[in-house]
Amino acid sequence: MIVERVLRGNAEAFGVLVERYRDRYARYALHMLGNREDAEEALQDAFTRAYRSLSRCDDPERFGAWLFRILVNRCRTVGARRGRRAKTFVSDETALLSASEDHPAEQGAWREEIDRALQRLRPEQREAFLLKYVEELGYDEMSRLTGVGVSALKMRVMRACDRLRELLSEVHSA
């Protein structure tokens, strides 16, 4: 197992773990924080913290979940520290394009509206929505990652969906 090799002193083996998780977790950080610099900062910090505290990973078989929990916390910290400055939400283009059959110009306009609507969600609602619908996690896994109870997460996702419907219907009816 790779984690055990790192713990035995093979620092280069950690590169395998970085390679394995970097792209997916970078996508999450980018969705959550809205810009590449903040996402890269959170991701690098998560990997650094994971490397330094690897001996505290209780279940090396679940290293990915442990690392993701670190990343979720780093995203919260970076987001809080940077405040509510203007951000551009970067979304999963494949999901957005498949959601619309319109002309490409209309797809671009809708993508921008969805981006703006997602940025208007409260951070905890955006986090829950992204974990559920972009990362496709179940509520139990979301709870383990965030430390928030399942019922609270369900409420956050429901409120995020309701708010997104409200925001996007305003745009559509305008």
PyMOL CGO cylinders between C-alpha atoms (Angstrom):
from pymol import cmd
from pymol.cgo import CYLINDER

trace = [
    CYLINDER, 0.00, 0.00, 0.00, 1.24, 3.45, -0.95, 0.3, 1, 1, 1, 1, 1, 1,
    CYLINDER, 1.24, 3.45, -0.95, 0.44, 5.15, 2.37, 0.3, 1, 1, 1, 1, 1, 1,
    CYLINDER, 0.44, 5.15, 2.37, 2.51, 2.56, 4.24, 0.3, 1, 1, 1, 1, 1, 1,
    CYLINDER, 2.51, 2.56, 4.24, 5.46, 3.15, 1.87, 0.3, 1, 1, 1, 1, 1, 1,
    CYLINDER, 5.46, 3.15, 1.87, 5.31, 6.87, 2.63, 0.3, 1, 1, 1, 1, 1, 1,
    CYLINDER, 5.31, 6.87, 2.63, 5.12, 6.18, 6.37, 0.3, 1, 1, 1, 1, 1, 1,
    CYLINDER, 5.12, 6.18, 6.37, 8.22, 3.97, 6.08, 0.3, 1, 1, 1, 1, 1, 1,
    CYLINDER, 8.22, 3.97, 6.08, 10.15, 6.92, 4.67, 0.3, 1, 1, 1, 1, 1, 1,
    CYLINDER, 10.15, 6.92, 4.67, 9.57, 6.72, 0.91, 0.3, 1, 1, 1, 1, 1, 1,
    CYLINDER, 9.57, 6.72, 0.91, 8.61, 10.36, 0.35, 0.3, 1, 1, 1, 1, 1, 1,
    CYLINDER, 8.61, 10.36, 0.35, 8.49, 9.87, -3.42, 0.3, 1, 1, 1, 1, 1, 1,
    CYLINDER, 8.49, 9.87, -3.42, 5.56, 7.49, -3.02, 0.3, 1, 1, 1, 1, 1, 1,
    CYLINDER, 5.56, 7.49, -3.02, 3.48, 10.45, -1.87, 0.3, 1, 1, 1, 1, 1, 1,
    CYLINDER, 3.48, 10.45, -1.87, 3.72, 11.72, -5.46, 0.3, 1, 1, 1, 1, 1, 1,
    CYLINDER, 3.72, 11.72, -5.46, 1.61, 8.73, -6.51, 0.3, 1, 1, 1, 1, 1, 1,
    CYLINDER, 1.61, 8.73, -6.51, -1.09, 9.83, -4.09, 0.3, 1, 1, 1, 1, 1, 1,
    CYLINDER, -1.09, 9.83, -4.09, -0.91, 13.41, -5.35, 0.3, 1, 1, 1, 1, 1, 1,
    CYLINDER, -0.91, 13.41, -5.35, -1.24, 12.19, -8.94, 0.3, 1, 1, 1, 1, 1, 1,
    CYLINDER, -1.24, 12.19, -8.94, -4.19, 9.97, -8.02, 0.3, 1, 1, 1, 1, 1, 1,
    CYLINDER, -4.19, 9.97, -8.02, -6.26, 12.66, -6.27, 0.3, 1, 1, 1, 1, 1, 1,
    CYLINDER, -6.26, 12.66, -6.27, -5.07, 15.99, -7.70, 0.3, 1, 1, 1, 1, 1, 1,
    CYLINDER, -5.07, 15.99, -7.70, -7.43, 16.47, -10.64, 0.3, 1, 1, 1, 1, 1, 1,
    CYLINDER, -7.43, 16.47, -10.64, -10.68, 15.50, -8.91, 0.3, 1, 1, 1, 1, 1, 1,
    CYLINDER, -10.68, 15.50, -8.91, -9.89, 17.44, -5.76, 0.3, 1, 1, 1, 1, 1, 1,
    CYLINDER, -9.89, 17.44, -5.76, -8.67, 20.45, -7.74, 0.3, 1, 1, 1, 1, 1, 1,
    CYLINDER, -8.67, 20.45, -7.74, -12.03, 20.49, -9.50, 0.3, 1, 1, 1, 1, 1, 1,
    CYLINDER, -12.03, 20.49, -9.50, -13.87, 20.48, -6.17, 0.3, 1, 1, 1, 1, 1, 1,
    CYLINDER, -13.87, 20.48, -6.17, -11.69, 23.30, -4.78, 0.3, 1, 1, 1, 1, 1, 1,
    CYLINDER, -11.69, 23.30, -4.78, -12.23, 25.35, -7.92, 0.3, 1, 1, 1, 1, 1, 1,
    CYLINDER, -12.23, 25.35, -7.92, -16.01, 24.87, -7.71, 0.3, 1, 1, 1, 1, 1, 1,
    CYLINDER, -16.01, 24.87, -7.71, -16.04, 25.74, -4.05, 0.3, 1, 1, 1, 1, 1, 1,
    CYLINDER, -16.04, 25.74, -4.05, -13.75, 28.78, -4.10, 0.3, 1, 1, 1, 1, 1, 1,
    CYLINDER, -13.75, 28.78, -4.10, -14.44, 30.19, -7.53, 0.3, 1, 1, 1, 1, 1, 1,
    CYLINDER, -14.44, 30.19, -7.53, -10.94, 31.02, -8.70, 0.3, 1, 1, 1, 1, 1, 1,
    CYLINDER, -10.94, 31.02, -8.70, -7.82, 29.11, -9.59, 0.3, 1, 1, 1, 1, 1, 1,
    CYLINDER, -7.82, 29.11, -9.59, -5.45, 30.87, -7.20, 0.3, 1, 1, 1, 1, 1, 1,
    CYLINDER, -5.45, 30.87, -7.20, -7.60, 30.17, -4.14, 0.3, 1, 1, 1, 1, 1, 1,
    CYLINDER, -7.60, 30.17, -4.14, -8.27, 26.61, -5.28, 0.3, 1, 1, 1, 1, 1, 1,
    CYLINDER, -8.27, 26.61, -5.28, -4.58, 25.93, -5.85, 0.3, 1, 1, 1, 1, 1, 1,
    CYLINDER, -4.58, 25.93, -5.85, -3.73, 27.38, -2.45, 0.3, 1, 1, 1, 1, 1, 1,
    CYLINDER, -3.73, 27.38, -2.45, -6.32, 25.18, -0.69, 0.3, 1, 1, 1, 1, 1, 1,
    CYLINDER, -6.32, 25.18, -0.69, -5.26, 22.08, -2.63, 0.3, 1, 1, 1, 1, 1, 1,
    CYLINDER, -5.26, 22.08, -2.63, -1.53, 22.57, -2.00, 0.3, 1, 1, 1, 1, 1, 1,
    CYLINDER, -1.53, 22.57, -2.00, -2.19, 23.24, 1.66, 0.3, 1, 1, 1, 1, 1, 1,
    CYLINDER, -2.19, 23.24, 1.66, -4.34, 20.09, 1.91, 0.3, 1, 1, 1, 1, 1, 1,
    CYLINDER, -4.34, 20.09, 1.91, -1.61, 17.93, 0.37, 0.3, 1, 1, 1, 1, 1, 1,
    CYLINDER, -1.61, 17.93, 0.37, 1.05, 19.50, 2.60, 0.3, 1, 1, 1, 1, 1, 1,
    CYLINDER, 1.05, 19.50, 2.60, -1.04, 18.97, 5.73, 0.3, 1, 1, 1, 1, 1, 1,
    CYLINDER, -1.04, 18.97, 5.73, -1.83, 15.39, 4.69, 0.3, 1, 1, 1, 1, 1, 1,
    CYLINDER, -1.83, 15.39, 4.69, 1.85, 14.61, 4.18, 0.3, 1, 1, 1, 1, 1, 1,
    CYLINDER, 1.85, 14.61, 4.18, 2.87, 16.12, 7.51, 0.3, 1, 1, 1, 1, 1, 1,
    CYLINDER, 2.87, 16.12, 7.51, 0.15, 14.35, 9.47, 0.3, 1, 1, 1, 1, 1, 1,
    CYLINDER, 0.15, 14.35, 9.47, -0.06, 11.09, 7.52, 0.3, 1, 1, 1, 1, 1, 1,
    CYLINDER, -0.06, 11.09, 7.52, 0.67, 9.08, 10.65, 0.3, 1, 1, 1, 1, 1, 1,
    CYLINDER, 0.67, 9.08, 10.65, -2.68, 10.31, 12.03, 0.3, 1, 1, 1, 1, 1, 1,
    CYLINDER, -2.68, 10.31, 12.03, -4.63, 8.79, 9.13, 0.3, 1, 1, 1, 1, 1, 1,
    CYLINDER, -4.63, 8.79, 9.13, -6.54, 6.12, 11.05, 0.3, 1, 1, 1, 1, 1, 1,
    CYLINDER, -6.54, 6.12, 11.05, -7.47, 4.06, 8.00, 0.3, 1, 1, 1, 1, 1, 1,
    CYLINDER, -7.47, 4.06, 8.00, -4.86, 4.16, 5.21, 0.3, 1, 1, 1, 1, 1, 1,
    CYLINDER, -4.86, 4.16, 5.21, -7.30, 2.25, 2.98, 0.3, 1, 1, 1, 1, 1, 1,
    CYLINDER, -7.30, 2.25, 2.98, -9.49, 5.37, 3.07, 0.3, 1, 1, 1, 1, 1, 1,
    CYLINDER, -9.49, 5.37, 3.07, -6.72, 7.89, 2.47, 0.3, 1, 1, 1, 1, 1, 1,
    CYLINDER, -6.72, 7.89, 2.47, -8.77, 9.61, -0.27, 0.3, 1, 1, 1, 1, 1, 1,
    CYLINDER, -8.77, 9.61, -0.27, -11.67, 10.34, 2.07, 0.3, 1, 1, 1, 1, 1, 1,
    CYLINDER, -11.67, 10.34, 2.07, -9.29, 11.53, 4.78, 0.3, 1, 1, 1, 1, 1, 1,
    CYLINDER, -9.29, 11.53, 4.78, -7.54, 13.86, 2.32, 0.3, 1, 1, 1, 1, 1, 1,
    CYLINDER, -7.54, 13.86, 2.32, -10.87, 15.12, 1.01, 0.3, 1, 1, 1, 1, 1, 1,
    CYLINDER, -10.87, 15.12, 1.01, -11.95, 16.03, 4.55, 0.3, 1, 1, 1, 1, 1, 1,
    CYLINDER, -11.95, 16.03, 4.55, -8.74, 18.06, 4.90, 0.3, 1, 1, 1, 1, 1, 1,
    CYLINDER, -8.74, 18.06, 4.90, -9.45, 19.77, 1.56, 0.3, 1, 1, 1, 1, 1, 1,
    CYLINDER, -9.45, 19.77, 1.56, -13.03, 20.63, 2.56, 0.3, 1, 1, 1, 1, 1, 1,
    CYLINDER, -13.03, 20.63, 2.56, -11.70, 22.31, 5.71, 0.3, 1, 1, 1, 1, 1, 1,
    CYLINDER, -11.70, 22.31, 5.71, -8.96, 24.15, 3.78, 0.3, 1, 1, 1, 1, 1, 1,
    CYLINDER, -8.96, 24.15, 3.78, -11.56, 25.43, 1.30, 0.3, 1, 1, 1, 1, 1, 1,
    CYLINDER, -11.56, 25.43, 1.30, -13.64, 26.74, 4.17, 0.3, 1, 1, 1, 1, 1, 1,
    CYLINDER, -13.64, 26.74, 4.17, -10.61, 28.49, 5.66, 0.3, 1, 1, 1, 1, 1, 1,
    CYLINDER, -10.61, 28.49, 5.66, -9.42, 30.01, 2.40, 0.3, 1, 1, 1, 1, 1, 1,
    CYLINDER, -9.42, 30.01, 2.40, -12.96, 31.09, 1.53, 0.3, 1, 1, 1, 1, 1, 1,
    CYLINDER, -12.96, 31.09, 1.53, -13.51, 32.71, 4.91, 0.3, 1, 1, 1, 1, 1, 1,
    CYLINDER, -13.51, 32.71, 4.91, -10.13, 34.42, 4.86, 0.3, 1, 1, 1, 1, 1, 1,
    CYLINDER, -10.13, 34.42, 4.86, -10.64, 35.87, 1.42, 0.3, 1, 1, 1, 1, 1, 1,
    CYLINDER, -10.64, 35.87, 1.42, -14.12, 37.05, 2.32, 0.3, 1, 1, 1, 1, 1, 1,
    CYLINDER, -14.12, 37.05, 2.32, -16.83, 37.70, -0.16, 0.3, 1, 1, 1, 1, 1, 1,
    CYLINDER, -16.83, 37.70, -0.16, -14.82, 39.43, -2.85, 0.3, 1, 1, 1, 1, 1, 1,
    CYLINDER, -14.82, 39.43, -2.85, -16.06, 39.11, -6.41, 0.3, 1, 1, 1, 1, 1, 1,
    CYLINDER, -16.06, 39.11, -6.41, -15.57, 35.59, -7.69, 0.3, 1, 1, 1, 1, 1, 1,
    CYLINDER, -15.57, 35.59, -7.69, -16.39, 33.83, -10.91, 0.3, 1, 1, 1, 1, 1, 1,
    CYLINDER, -16.39, 33.83, -10.91, -17.84, 30.40, -10.32, 0.3, 1, 1, 1, 1, 1, 1,
    CYLINDER, -17.84, 30.40, -10.32, -16.31, 27.76, -12.56, 0.3, 1, 1, 1, 1, 1, 1,
    CYLINDER, -16.31, 27.76, -12.56, -18.67, 24.90, -13.18, 0.3, 1, 1, 1, 1, 1, 1,
    CYLINDER, -18.67, 24.90, -13.18, -18.66, 21.44, -14.65, 0.3, 1, 1, 1, 1, 1, 1,
    CYLINDER, -18.66, 21.44, -14.65, -19.02, 22.28, -18.34, 0.3, 1, 1, 1, 1, 1, 1,
    CYLINDER, -19.02, 22.28, -18.34, -20.09, 18.78, -19.35, 0.3, 1, 1, 1, 1, 1, 1,
    CYLINDER, -20.09, 18.78, -19.35, -22.98, 18.76, -16.88, 0.3, 1, 1, 1, 1, 1, 1,
    CYLINDER, -22.98, 18.76, -16.88, -24.07, 22.25, -17.86, 0.3, 1, 1, 1, 1, 1, 1,
    CYLINDER, -24.07, 22.25, -17.86, -23.95, 21.58, -21.58, 0.3, 1, 1, 1, 1, 1, 1,
    CYLINDER, -23.95, 21.58, -21.58, -25.85, 18.32, -21.26, 0.3, 1, 1, 1, 1, 1, 1,
    CYLINDER, -25.85, 18.32, -21.26, -28.55, 20.14, -19.31, 0.3, 1, 1, 1, 1, 1, 1,
    CYLINDER, -28.55, 20.14, -19.31, -29.36, 22.37, -22.24, 0.3, 1, 1, 1, 1, 1, 1,
    CYLINDER, -29.36, 22.37, -22.24, -30.29, 21.63, -25.85, 0.3, 1, 1, 1, 1, 1, 1,
    CYLINDER, -30.29, 21.63, -25.85, -30.22, 25.31, -26.83, 0.3, 1, 1, 1, 1, 1, 1,
    CYLINDER, -30.22, 25.31, -26.83, -28.03, 27.09, -29.33, 0.3, 1, 1, 1, 1, 1, 1,
    CYLINDER, -28.03, 27.09, -29.33, -24.38, 27.32, -28.16, 0.3, 1, 1, 1, 1, 1, 1,
    CYLINDER, -24.38, 27.32, -28.16, -24.76, 31.06, -27.50, 0.3, 1, 1, 1, 1, 1, 1,
    CYLINDER, -24.76, 31.06, -27.50, -27.75, 30.38, -25.28, 0.3, 1, 1, 1, 1, 1, 1,
    CYLINDER, -27.75, 30.38, -25.28, -25.84, 27.61, -23.51, 0.3, 1, 1, 1, 1, 1, 1,
    CYLINDER, -25.84, 27.61, -23.51, -23.09, 30.12, -22.68, 0.3, 1, 1, 1, 1, 1, 1,
    CYLINDER, -23.09, 30.12, -22.68, -25.61, 32.60, -21.33, 0.3, 1, 1, 1, 1, 1, 1,
    CYLINDER, -25.61, 32.60, -21.33, -27.26, 29.91, -19.19, 0.3, 1, 1, 1, 1, 1, 1,
    CYLINDER, -27.26, 29.91, -19.19, -23.88, 28.73, -17.92, 0.3, 1, 1, 1, 1, 1, 1,
    CYLINDER, -23.88, 28.73, -17.92, -23.12, 32.28, -16.79, 0.3, 1, 1, 1, 1, 1, 1,
    CYLINDER, -23.12, 32.28, -16.79, -26.50, 32.54, -15.05, 0.3, 1, 1, 1, 1, 1, 1,
    CYLINDER, -26.50, 32.54, -15.05, -25.97, 29.21, -13.30, 0.3, 1, 1, 1, 1, 1, 1,
    CYLINDER, -25.97, 29.21, -13.30, -22.50, 30.35, -12.23, 0.3, 1, 1, 1, 1, 1, 1,
    CYLINDER, -22.50, 30.35, -12.23, -23.93, 33.57, -10.79, 0.3, 1, 1, 1, 1, 1, 1,
    CYLINDER, -23.93, 33.57, -10.79, -26.78, 31.74, -9.06, 0.3, 1, 1, 1, 1, 1, 1,
    CYLINDER, -26.78, 31.74, -9.06, -24.39, 29.26, -7.45, 0.3, 1, 1, 1, 1, 1, 1,
    CYLINDER, -24.39, 29.26, -7.45, -22.24, 32.08, -6.15, 0.3, 1, 1, 1, 1, 1, 1,
    CYLINDER, -22.24, 32.08, -6.15, -25.30, 33.67, -4.53, 0.3, 1, 1, 1, 1, 1, 1,
    CYLINDER, -25.30, 33.67, -4.53, -25.92, 30.58, -2.40, 0.3, 1, 1, 1, 1, 1, 1,
    CYLINDER, -25.92, 30.58, -2.40, -24.75, 30.66, 1.20, 0.3, 1, 1, 1, 1, 1, 1,
    CYLINDER, -24.75, 30.66, 1.20, -21.33, 28.95, 1.38, 0.3, 1, 1, 1, 1, 1, 1,
    CYLINDER, -21.33, 28.95, 1.38, -22.61, 26.00, 3.40, 0.3, 1, 1, 1, 1, 1, 1,
    CYLINDER, -22.61, 26.00, 3.40, -25.44, 25.45, 0.91, 0.3, 1, 1, 1, 1, 1, 1,
    CYLINDER, -25.44, 25.45, 0.91, -23.06, 25.68, -2.05, 0.3, 1, 1, 1, 1, 1, 1,
    CYLINDER, -23.06, 25.68, -2.05, -20.72, 23.20, -0.36, 0.3, 1, 1, 1, 1, 1, 1,
    CYLINDER, -20.72, 23.20, -0.36, -23.53, 20.70, 0.28, 0.3, 1, 1, 1, 1, 1, 1,
    CYLINDER, -23.53, 20.70, 0.28, -24.91, 21.12, -3.25, 0.3, 1, 1, 1, 1, 1, 1,
    CYLINDER, -24.91, 21.12, -3.25, -21.50, 20.56, -4.85, 0.3, 1, 1, 1, 1, 1, 1,
    CYLINDER, -21.50, 20.56, -4.85, -20.74, 17.52, -2.71, 0.3, 1, 1, 1, 1, 1, 1,
    CYLINDER, -20.74, 17.52, -2.71, -24.12, 15.99, -3.57, 0.3, 1, 1, 1, 1, 1, 1,
    CYLINDER, -24.12, 15.99, -3.57, -24.54, 16.84, -7.24, 0.3, 1, 1, 1, 1, 1, 1,
    CYLINDER, -24.54, 16.84, -7.24, -21.05, 17.51, -8.59, 0.3, 1, 1, 1, 1, 1, 1,
    CYLINDER, -21.05, 17.51, -8.59, -18.98, 15.08, -6.50, 0.3, 1, 1, 1, 1, 1, 1,
    CYLINDER, -18.98, 15.08, -6.50, -21.95, 12.68, -6.36, 0.3, 1, 1, 1, 1, 1, 1,
    CYLINDER, -21.95, 12.68, -6.36, -21.42, 11.72, -2.71, 0.3, 1, 1, 1, 1, 1, 1,
    CYLINDER, -21.42, 11.72, -2.71, -24.02, 10.14, -0.50, 0.3, 1, 1, 1, 1, 1, 1,
    CYLINDER, -24.02, 10.14, -0.50, -25.18, 11.92, 2.63, 0.3, 1, 1, 1, 1, 1, 1,
    CYLINDER, -25.18, 11.92, 2.63, -23.27, 9.60, 4.98, 0.3, 1, 1, 1, 1, 1, 1,
    CYLINDER, -23.27, 9.60, 4.98, -19.99, 10.32, 3.17, 0.3, 1, 1, 1, 1, 1, 1,
    CYLINDER, -19.99, 10.32, 3.17, -20.81, 14.03, 3.07, 0.3, 1, 1, 1, 1, 1, 1,
    CYLINDER, -20.81, 14.03, 3.07, -21.39, 13.93, 6.82, 0.3, 1, 1, 1, 1, 1, 1,
    CYLINDER, -21.39, 13.93, 6.82, -18.05, 12.23, 7.47, 0.3, 1, 1, 1, 1, 1, 1,
    CYLINDER, -18.05, 12.23, 7.47, -16.25, 14.79, 5.30, 0.3, 1, 1, 1, 1, 1, 1,
    CYLINDER, -16.25, 14.79, 5.30, -17.88, 17.91, 6.69, 0.3, 1, 1, 1, 1, 1, 1,
    CYLINDER, -17.88, 17.91, 6.69, -18.68, 16.94, 10.27, 0.3, 1, 1, 1, 1, 1, 1,
    CYLINDER, -18.68, 16.94, 10.27, -22.26, 18.08, 9.70, 0.3, 1, 1, 1, 1, 1, 1,
    CYLINDER, -22.26, 18.08, 9.70, -25.21, 15.80, 10.46, 0.3, 1, 1, 1, 1, 1, 1,
    CYLINDER, -25.21, 15.80, 10.46, -27.07, 14.04, 7.66, 0.3, 1, 1, 1, 1, 1, 1,
    CYLINDER, -27.07, 14.04, 7.66, -30.36, 15.82, 8.36, 0.3, 1, 1, 1, 1, 1, 1,
    CYLINDER, -30.36, 15.82, 8.36, -28.65, 19.22, 8.29, 0.3, 1, 1, 1, 1, 1, 1,
    CYLINDER, -28.65, 19.22, 8.29, -26.95, 18.34, 5.00, 0.3, 1, 1, 1, 1, 1, 1,
    CYLINDER, -26.95, 18.34, 5.00, -30.26, 17.24, 3.48, 0.3, 1, 1, 1, 1, 1, 1,
    CYLINDER, -30.26, 17.24, 3.48, -31.76, 20.56, 4.54, 0.3, 1, 1, 1, 1, 1, 1,
    CYLINDER, -31.76, 20.56, 4.54, -28.83, 22.49, 3.05, 0.3, 1, 1, 1, 1, 1, 1,
    CYLINDER, -28.83, 22.49, 3.05, -29.12, 20.65, -0.26, 0.3, 1, 1, 1, 1, 1, 1,
    CYLINDER, -29.12, 20.65, -0.26, -32.88, 21.17, -0.34, 0.3, 1, 1, 1, 1, 1, 1,
    CYLINDER, -32.88, 21.17, -0.34, -32.52, 24.88, 0.41, 0.3, 1, 1, 1, 1, 1, 1,
    CYLINDER, -32.52, 24.88, 0.41, -29.76, 25.20, -2.20, 0.3, 1, 1, 1, 1, 1, 1,
    CYLINDER, -29.76, 25.20, -2.20, -32.00, 23.57, -4.82, 0.3, 1, 1, 1, 1, 1, 1,
    CYLINDER, -32.00, 23.57, -4.82, -34.94, 25.77, -3.85, 0.3, 1, 1, 1, 1, 1, 1,
    CYLINDER, -34.94, 25.77, -3.85, -32.80, 28.92, -3.98, 0.3, 1, 1, 1, 1, 1, 1,
    CYLINDER, -32.80, 28.92, -3.98, -31.26, 27.94, -7.33, 0.3, 1, 1, 1, 1, 1, 1,
    CYLINDER, -31.26, 27.94, -7.33, -34.73, 27.33, -8.78, 0.3, 1, 1, 1, 1, 1, 1,
    CYLINDER, -34.73, 27.33, -8.78, -35.83, 30.73, -7.50, 0.3, 1, 1, 1, 1, 1, 1,
    CYLINDER, -35.83, 30.73, -7.50, -32.77, 32.55, -8.84, 0.3, 1, 1, 1, 1, 1, 1,
    CYLINDER, -32.77, 32.55, -8.84, -32.87, 30.83, -12.22, 0.3, 1, 1, 1, 1, 1, 1,
    CYLINDER, -32.87, 30.83, -12.22, -36.61, 31.29, -12.64, 0.3, 1, 1, 1, 1, 1, 1,
    CYLINDER, -36.61, 31.29, -12.64, -36.13, 35.03, -12.09, 0.3, 1, 1, 1, 1, 1, 1,
    CYLINDER, -36.13, 35.03, -12.09, -33.61, 35.07, -14.91, 0.3, 1, 1, 1, 1, 1, 1,
    CYLINDER, -33.61, 35.07, -14.91, -35.73, 32.90, -17.18, 0.3, 1, 1, 1, 1, 1, 1,
    CYLINDER, -35.73, 32.90, -17.18, -38.89, 34.98, -16.70, 0.3, 1, 1, 1, 1, 1, 1,
    CYLINDER, -38.89, 34.98, -16.70, -37.06, 38.29, -17.16, 0.3, 1, 1, 1, 1, 1, 1,
]
cmd.load_cgo(trace, "trace")
